[in-house]
Amino acid sequence: MNSSEYYKTVIDKIKNCFVNSGCAITIEKELINAGFSKAFPIMRTLTDNLDYLTVQKGFQVHLPVIGAGSQTVLCPMDFEIFLSEDQYKLYTNKETQKSYFKETIPAINFIKTIFIDRSMPFLLDFTPSGGHILFNVKLNHRSAVALMKIGFAEYGMVKSGQNYGITYEAMLTFSGVTRLAEYVALKTMEAFKNNEREGKLPLTVSDSREKCINIDNSWCEGAPHARSIRSPFSLHKKNIEKYGQYSQPPLVDVIGGTFDGKKLYCEADIDNVIECMWDLEKAGKWARNFDGFIPDANDSIIDFIEEYKQTQLYQFHREFDATEDIPVGLALQYAKHEQNIPEWAKSILYCPNPRALQPINMKGFIYDFVIHAKWKPKHVANILRDIYMDRSFGWVQDFKDSCPADEKANFWVRTFASIAYWEKGYLKL
C-alpha cells in the first residue's frame, strides 16, 4: 500500500479530526520548490483542501491549536523519547524503534491514568517517538471559563494574536491549558524521579537532558496562532526527510485508544501499534476502529483545575504572573553585574546565540539565577526577553510575531524555575 492508497482509507477520519479547525497545516520539504522557507517550509490552507494534501500529495497534516473563529482550543499533551544524536535509531528499523519506544510506556501509562482517574476525555495518538493525548476545549463551555481564570496573556502574545484574529478569550484558554500541561509534567517527573538511579532514562521536560523520556511542552511556547500538532492518522516522514531512509515508506501515527470520560475504547497493544507504524496497510485496517473525532473537555477538567490550584505550583504561577516586569533592556544590563552566577552562565549574557535557545543550557542558566543569585523568576524571564529582542545577536527566529520574546521567555523560565524549586524542595505538589 502506498501513501495515496493509505490516505484514501482514512481521509474521512482525518476530516473528522479537523472538524473544529479553521485551517490545515502541512510542513514538507517539497514545499521548498514552491518558494516556501528553506528553514521551515510550512503552508496553511483551507480544510477543504485535505483531500489534495493527503490523497493527492501524500503530505503530513497538522492541526492548529486554535480552532475556527477562536471557538475551540486544542490541548496536545506531548511525550516522547529523546536520544539526542542517536535519535535516528528510532527511524532506522522496526525492531530498534520498538526497543526504545517501549521505554516510554510507563510514563505514557502514568499520564493516561491521570486523565482516566479524573474522568477527563481524550484521544491517545502514538507517534514513532512517543505520543499525544488530545482533547478540545470549546470556548462556550464552563471548562474554558475555568481555564481562562488560571491563564495569563503576555503583551506580545496579545498583539501577535490580534493580528491573526485570535480572540483574547482563546489566548487565555490556551494559556490555562499550558499551565495544566506544566502540572502534568511535574507530577510525572515526581513519579519517575528515581529512574536514573534505577538505571533507566531520566524523565524531564522539553529535551533538557541529552537522553531522556521527555514531556515535550514546547507546544506551549509561542503565539497561539503559530502552534500546531501533527494530526492522528497522518503520515510521519522524519525517517525520510530528516534521516534519509529513502528506501522506506513513510511511517504513520497510530491511535492508541479513546476515552469518553467513562470507558477506554480500543486500547492498543503496543506491539500492534509498532507494526502499524511501519505498515500502511495494517495502519489502515487498525484505523477502522476509530471515527477520528477528538473528544471535548467535560466538567471534570474543572475539578482538575481545582486540584492544580491547591498546589504550590499554582502559587508559583500566580506570583510569577503578578511580578512586575523590569523595563525592556534593563534586565540584561542588571544581569551583567550579577556576581553570584558562574562564568559559563555569565558568558551566555554576551554570546547567547544559540545557547539561550537550547533547553539544556537554558535550564542551567535559569537554575543559577533563581537558586544561586536568588533572582525572581519573572526577572530572569526579562533577561531572556531582552536577549531575544536584541537583533545584534543575529537571531533568525521571529521573536515578534510567531514567537513573541516575552511569551517565549516566560514559558521557559516558568518551566525550569519551577523544576529548580521542586528539585531543591522549595516547591511541593
C-alpha positions in Angstrom: 0.0 0.0 0.0 1.4 3.4 -0.9 0.7 6.8 0.7 -2.2 7.7 -1.5 -3.9 4.4 -1.0 -3.4 4.6 2.8 -4.9 8.1 2.9 -7.9 7.1 0.8 -8.8 4.6 3.6 -8.6 7.2 6.4 -9.5 10.5 4.7 -13.0 10.7 6.3 -11.4 10.1 9.7 -8.8 12.8 9.1 -11.6 15.2 8.1 -13.3 14.4 11.5 -10.0 15.3 13.3 -10.2 18.8 11.6 -13.9 19.4 12.2 -13.1 22.3 14.6 -10.1 23.6 12.7 -10.1 26.8 10.6 -7.2 25.5 8.5 -5.0 22.6 7.7 -1.2 22.9 8.1 1.5 21.0 6.3 5.2 21.0 6.9 7.0 19.4 3.9 10.4 19.7 2.3 8.6 19.5 -1.1 7.2 23.0 -0.4 10.7 24.5 -0.7 10.4 24.0 -4.5 7.2 26.1 -4.5 9.1 29.0 -2.8 8.4 28.3 0.8 11.0 28.8 3.5 14.0 26.5 3.3 14.4 26.7 7.1 10.8 25.8 7.9 8.6 25.0 4.9 5.1 25.4 6.3 1.8 26.0 4.5 -1.6 26.8 5.8 -4.7 26.1 3.7 -8.4 25.6 4.0 -9.6 22.3 5.4 -11.4 21.8 2.1 -8.0 21.0 0.7 -7.4 18.0 2.9 -8.0 15.6 0.0 -5.4 17.4 -2.1 -2.8 17.5 0.8 -3.2 13.8 1.7 -4.6 11.6 -1.0 -3.1 13.5 -3.9 0.2 14.8 -2.4 0.8 12.4 0.5 1.7 15.3 2.8 1.9 15.2 6.6 -1.0 17.2 8.0 -1.1 19.2 11.3 -3.9 20.5 13.4 -3.9 24.2 14.5 -4.1 24.6 18.3 -6.6 27.4 17.9 -9.8 26.3 16.1 -12.0 28.1 13.6 -13.2 31.5 14.7 -11.3 31.1 18.0 -14.2 28.8 19.1 -12.0 25.9 20.3 -8.5 25.3 21.8 -6.8 22.0 21.2 -4.7 20.5 24.0 -1.9 18.3 22.7 -0.1 16.8 25.7 3.1 15.5 24.1 5.6 12.9 25.3 8.5 11.1 23.6 11.8 9.5 23.9 14.7 11.9 23.2 18.1 10.4 22.2 20.0 13.5 21.0 22.5 12.5 18.3 21.1 8.9 18.4 17.5 10.0 17.6 18.0 8.5 14.1 17.8 5.0 15.7 14.0 5.4 16.1 13.7 5.6 12.3 16.3 3.0 11.2 14.3 -0.2 11.5 11.2 -1.5 13.3 13.0 -3.7 15.9 15.3 -0.9 17.1 12.5 1.6 17.3 10.4 -0.9 19.3 13.1 -1.4 21.9 13.4 2.3 22.5 9.7 3.1 22.2 8.8 0.7 24.9 10.8 2.7 27.4 8.3 5.4 27.1 5.3 3.2 28.0 5.4 3.6 31.9 5.3 7.4 31.5 2.6 7.3 28.9 0.5 5.0 31.1 1.0 7.3 34.1 -0.2 10.3 32.1 -3.1 8.3 30.7 -4.1 7.3 34.2 -4.1 10.9 35.3 -6.9 11.5 32.8 -8.8 8.2 33.3 -8.8 8.5 37.1 -10.3 12.0 36.8 -12.8 11.1 34.1 -11.3 13.6 31.5 -11.9 12.5 27.9 -9.0 12.2 25.5 -7.7 10.6 22.3 -4.3 8.9 22.6 -2.3 9.1 19.4 1.0 7.3 19.2 3.9 8.6 17.1 7.2 6.8 16.3 8.9 8.5 19.3 6.0 8.7 21.8 2.5 10.1 21.6 0.0 12.8 22.2 -3.1 13.0 24.5 -5.5 15.2 22.6 -8.7 17.0 23.7 -10.6 20.1 22.6 -11.9 22.9 24.8 -14.9 24.7 23.5 -14.9 28.4 24.3 -18.6 28.4 25.1 -18.1 25.6 27.8 -17.7 26.1 31.5 -14.2 24.4 31.2 -13.0 27.3 29.1 -14.1 29.9 31.7 -12.2 28.0 34.4 -9.1 27.8 32.2 -9.2 31.5 31.4 -9.0 32.2 35.1 -5.7 30.4 35.5 -4.2 31.8 32.2 -2.1 34.8 31.6 -1.6 36.5 28.2 1.6 38.5 27.7 1.6 41.7 25.7 3.5 40.1 22.8 1.0 37.2 22.7 -2.0 39.5 22.7 -0.6 41.8 20.0 0.5 38.9 17.8 -2.7 37.0 18.2 -4.9 40.0 17.4 -3.1 40.3 14.1 -4.4 36.9 13.2 -7.9 37.3 14.6 -7.2 35.2 17.7 -9.5 36.4 20.5 -8.3 37.3 23.9 -10.5 34.6 25.4 -8.9 32.0 23.2 -5.4 33.2 24.2 -6.3 33.0 27.9 -7.8 29.5 27.4 -4.7 28.4 25.6 -2.5 29.8 28.4 -4.7 28.0 31.0 -4.2 24.7 29.1 -0.4 25.2 29.2 -0.5 25.6 33.0 -2.2 22.3 33.3 0.4 20.8 31.0 3.1 22.1 33.3 1.3 20.5 36.3 1.0 17.1 34.5 4.7 17.3 33.5 5.9 18.0 37.1 3.6 15.2 38.5 5.1 12.8 36.0 8.7 13.9 36.8 7.9 13.3 40.5 6.5 9.9 39.8 9.7 8.8 37.9 12.3 10.8 39.9 14.2 7.6 40.6 14.5 6.5 37.0 18.2 7.4 36.7 19.1 5.8 40.0 17.4 2.6 38.7 19.4 2.6 35.5 16.6 3.9 33.3 16.4 7.0 31.2 15.7 10.1 33.3 12.3 11.8 32.8 12.4 15.5 32.2 10.7 18.4 30.2 11.4 19.7 26.7 14.7 18.0 25.7 16.6 19.3 28.8 18.7 16.2 29.1 20.9 14.6 26.4 19.0 11.4 26.6 15.6 11.2 28.4 12.0 10.4 28.4 10.7 13.8 27.5 7.5 15.6 28.4 7.7 17.9 25.4 5.8 21.0 26.4 7.4 23.1 23.7 4.0 23.4 22.0 3.1 25.7 24.9 5.7 28.2 23.7 4.9 30.9 21.1 1.9 32.8 19.8 -1.2 30.5 19.7 -1.8 31.2 16.0 1.6 29.6 15.3 1.1 26.4 17.3 0.1 23.1 15.7 0.4 19.3 16.3 0.5 16.5 13.7 -2.9 15.0 13.2 -3.9 11.5 14.1 -3.7 9.2 11.0 -1.1 11.5 9.4 1.9 10.1 7.7 5.1 10.7 9.6 8.1 11.4 7.4 11.1 12.0 9.7 12.6 8.7 8.6 12.8 10.0 5.1 13.1 13.8 5.4 15.4 14.0 8.4 17.3 10.7 8.4 17.5 9.9 4.8 15.8 6.5 4.9 14.7 6.9 1.2 14.1 3.1 0.7 11.5 3.1 3.4 7.8 4.1 3.0 6.7 6.9 5.4 5.9 5.9 8.9 2.4 6.7 10.3 0.8 7.9 13.5 -1.4 5.3 15.1 -4.3 5.9 17.6 -3.8 4.0 20.9 -7.4 4.4 22.2 -10.1 6.9 23.0 -11.6 7.7 26.5 -15.1 9.2 26.7 -14.9 10.0 30.4 -16.2 6.6 31.4 -14.7 4.0 29.2 -11.5 3.5 27.3 -12.2 2.1 23.8 -9.9 0.1 21.6 -6.8 0.3 23.9 -4.0 -0.7 21.6 -1.4 -3.4 22.2 2.0 -1.7 21.8 3.4 -4.5 19.6 0.4 -3.9 17.2 1.0 -0.1 17.3 4.6 -0.6 16.2 3.5 -3.0 13.4 1.0 -0.4 12.2 3.6 2.4 12.2 5.7 0.5 9.8 3.0 -1.0 7.6 0.4 1.3 6.0 -2.0 -1.5 5.2 -2.1 -2.6 8.8 -2.4 1.0 9.9 -5.4 1.5 7.6 -7.1 -1.6 9.0 -6.5 -0.6 12.6 -7.9 2.9 11.8 -11.3 1.3 11.2 -11.7 1.2 15.0 -11.9 5.0 15.2 -14.0 7.8 13.8 -11.3 10.4 14.2 -13.3 12.9 16.3 -11.2 14.5 19.1 -13.1 14.5 22.4 -14.2 17.7 24.1 -13.3 18.5 27.6 -16.1 18.0 30.1 -16.8 19.4 33.6 -14.2 17.0 35.1 -11.4 19.3 33.9 -12.8 21.9 36.2 -12.1 19.6 39.1 -8.6 19.0 37.8 -8.1 22.8 37.7 -9.2 23.0 41.3 -6.7 20.2 42.2 -3.9 22.1 40.5 -5.0 25.3 42.4 -4.3 23.6 45.7 -0.6 23.1 44.8 2.4 25.2 45.4 2.9 25.1 41.6 -0.2 27.2 41.2 1.0 29.7 43.9 4.3 29.9 42.0 2.5 30.6 38.7 0.3 33.3 40.4 3.4 35.0 41.9 5.2 34.8 38.6 2.3 36.4 36.7 1.9 39.1 39.3 5.6 40.2 39.4 6.2 43.5 37.7 8.5 43.3 34.7 11.8 45.0 34.6 11.6 47.6 31.7 12.8 46.3 28.4 16.6 46.5 28.1 17.4 47.0 31.8 17.2 43.3 32.9 20.1 42.3 30.7 22.1 45.3 32.0 21.4 44.3 35.6 22.3 40.7 34.9 25.7 41.6 33.6 26.5 43.0 37.0 25.4 39.9 38.9 28.3 38.3 40.9 26.6 35.2 42.1 26.5 33.2 38.9 29.3 31.1 37.3 31.3 32.2 34.4 29.6 29.8 31.9 26.2 31.4 32.7 27.6 34.9 32.5 29.0 34.1 29.1 25.5 33.5 27.8 24.6 37.1 28.5 27.2 38.2 26.0 27.1 35.3 23.4 23.6 33.9 23.7 23.1 32.6 20.1 22.3 29.7 20.1 22.7 28.7 23.8 19.8 30.9 25.0 17.6 28.8 22.8 18.9 25.3 23.9 16.8 23.7 26.7 19.8 22.1 28.3 21.6 25.4 28.6 18.5 27.4 29.5 17.8 25.0 32.3 21.2 25.6 33.9 21.1 29.3 33.2 17.7 29.7 34.9 18.8 27.5 37.8 21.8 29.6 38.5 19.9 32.9 38.5 16.9 31.7 40.7 18.8 29.4 43.1 22.3 30.9 43.4 21.6 34.5 42.6 18.1 34.4 44.1 16.5 36.4 41.3 12.8 36.4 41.0 11.8 34.1 38.1 9.9 36.7 36.2 13.0 38.9 36.2 15.1 36.1 34.8 12.5 35.8 32.1 13.1 39.5 31.5 16.7 38.8 30.9 15.9 36.3 28.2 13.3 38.6 26.8 15.9 41.3 26.4 18.3 38.8 24.8 15.7 37.7 22.3 14.8 41.3 21.4 18.4 42.3 20.7 19.0 41.9 17.0 22.7 42.3 17.4 22.9 38.7 18.5 22.0 37.6 14.9 18.7 35.8 15.5 16.9 34.3 12.6 13.8 33.4 14.7 10.8 35.7 14.6 10.6 37.0 18.2 8.0 39.5 17.4 5.2 37.6 15.7 5.4 33.8 15.6 7.2 33.5 18.9 6.9 36.8 20.9 10.0 37.4 23.1 8.1 37.9 26.3 5.9 34.9 25.9 8.8 32.6 25.0 11.0 33.8 27.9 8.1 33.5 30.4 7.4 29.9 29.3 10.9 28.7 29.6 11.7 30.4 32.9 8.3 29.4 34.4 9.0 25.8 33.4 12.6 25.5 34.5 12.4 27.7 37.6 9.5 25.6 39.0 11.6 22.5 38.3 14.6 24.1 40.1 12.4 24.9 43.1 11.0 21.4 43.1 14.4 19.8 42.9 15.6 21.9 45.9 12.5 21.0 47.9 11.2 24.6 47.8 8.1 23.6 45.8 5.9 20.7 46.5 2.9 19.3 44.7 
